Amino acid sequence: MSEKYIRADETRKVPNVTIRAATESDERTIKQMVRTEHLDPTSLRWQHFLVAEHEGNIVGIGQLRDYPGCQELGSLVVLPEYRGSGIAGQLIRALEARAGRPLYLFCRDRMESYYGRFGYKRIGYWSAPPALRLKMLLPMTFRIFGIRIILMRKA
């Protein structure tokens, strides 16, 4: 792949990445990236993932989890050296193109403004679909450690 770059802003260049459906051979990399970032390790089926590839290497991942009556955008990871270059945004848009609406995601509260740029809005426990209310119970316990996980929705 050639070294083509698109200007993201004045300080950062966006590498030319390919967004593609994950394959079985990507499974180990996907699981390692999720573990490294301490994300939800459940429901990591490679068939649900898209990967961002740069020069033959996976530099980002994301998936759509299916629940009864809703979908969740999850497991979004970009390697540290590629963060801030627009790859996460490319993955989000590609995943959204495959998803129904409304679409939900869980994230740390400090990421609320980032996902807000894509049209996601924080919602409360009782506004969540039943399948996600159950999933919210565990992150609520993280608050005793100062970690605030929120649920967001894009209509």
C-alpha positions, 0 to 999 in steps of 0.5 A: 500500500502506498504512503498516501495521507489525507490532512485531518488538521494542521498537526496530524496526518491521517494514514490511508487505511482500509476498513474491512470485515474481520476474518477468522485470522484476525480473531487473536489480534481482536481479542488482544486489542480488547484485553489491552484496553480493558474493554468488555471481553464478552461477545467477541465474535470476529464475525461482528467486527470491522478492522482498520488496516494500514500497510497490512497491519490492523490498527483499529477495530470495532464491532456491532453487538446484537441484543433483542430489539437493539444493537450496541457499537462496541469494542472500539480500539485504535492503537495508541500511535494512530489515535487522533488521526481519524481512524476511530471516526472511520470505523464508527461511520462504517459500523453505523452504515451496517447498523439499525437505529437506534444504536447504543454504546457504553463508554467512559464519561470522559468520552461523552463529547467525542461520541457526541460529535457523531450524534450520540446522546447520554441516556439514563438507565430507564431509557435503555432497552431492557437488554442493555439495562441488565448490562448496565448493572455491572458498570454501575458498580465501577463508580465506587472505584471512580470509573463512570461508564455511561450509556449513549444512543444515536437515533 
